Amino acid sequence: MSLELLSKLETKIQAALETIELLRMELEDEKQKGISLADRNQQLSQDLNAWTEKVTGLVGLLNEEVS
């Protein structure tokens, strides 16, 4: 192989390594976003359950008053 071909190969390998590193960083960011969204989803589910219990209780009180 000529020195020129080796130089081109080295350049392409370096570019591939940089791309891989950027993709790894992007993947880590997306994982963190996923964790944050999962946490937010859990909190919203808990809030929904609390509101559902409150509304069910209020409806029960109204039913007792009507009966």
N, C-alpha and C positions, 0 to 999 in steps of 0.2 A: 504494500500500500504506500502511496506517496504521502509525503508530509502534508500536502494540501488536503487530501482526503481525510487524513487523521484530524486535521484542524477543523474541517467541516463537521466531522463526526463528534468531536469534542463540543463544538458549539451547539449542535442539536441535542446532545446529551444534557448539557448545562441548561438549555431552554426547557427540556422535559422535566428536569429536576426542579426547576423554579416553578413550573406549572403544577407539578405534584404538590409542592409545598403550599402554594396558593390555594389549591383545592382542599388540602388538609385543614388549612386555617378556616376556609369557608365552611367546611363540614363541621368544625368545632363550633363556629358561630351558630350554625343552624341547629346543632344539638342543644346549645344553650337556650336558643329561642324556643325550641320544643319543650324543654324543661320548664321554662317560664310560662308557656302557654298551658302546659299540663297543670301547673300549680294554680294558675288563674282559673282554669276550668273546674278544678276541685273546689276552690273557694266559691265560685258562682253556683256550683251544685249544692254546696252547704247552705248558701243564702236562699236558694230556691226551696230547699227542704224546710228551712225555717219559716219562710213566707207561707208555704203550703200548710204547715201546721197551724200558723196563726189564722189563716183564712178559714181552715177547717174548723178551728175552735170558734171563730166568730159566727160562722154559718150554724154551728151547733147551738150557740146561744140564741140566735135568731129563731131557730126551729123550736127551742124550748119556750120562747116568748109567744110564739104563734099558737102553740099547742095548748 
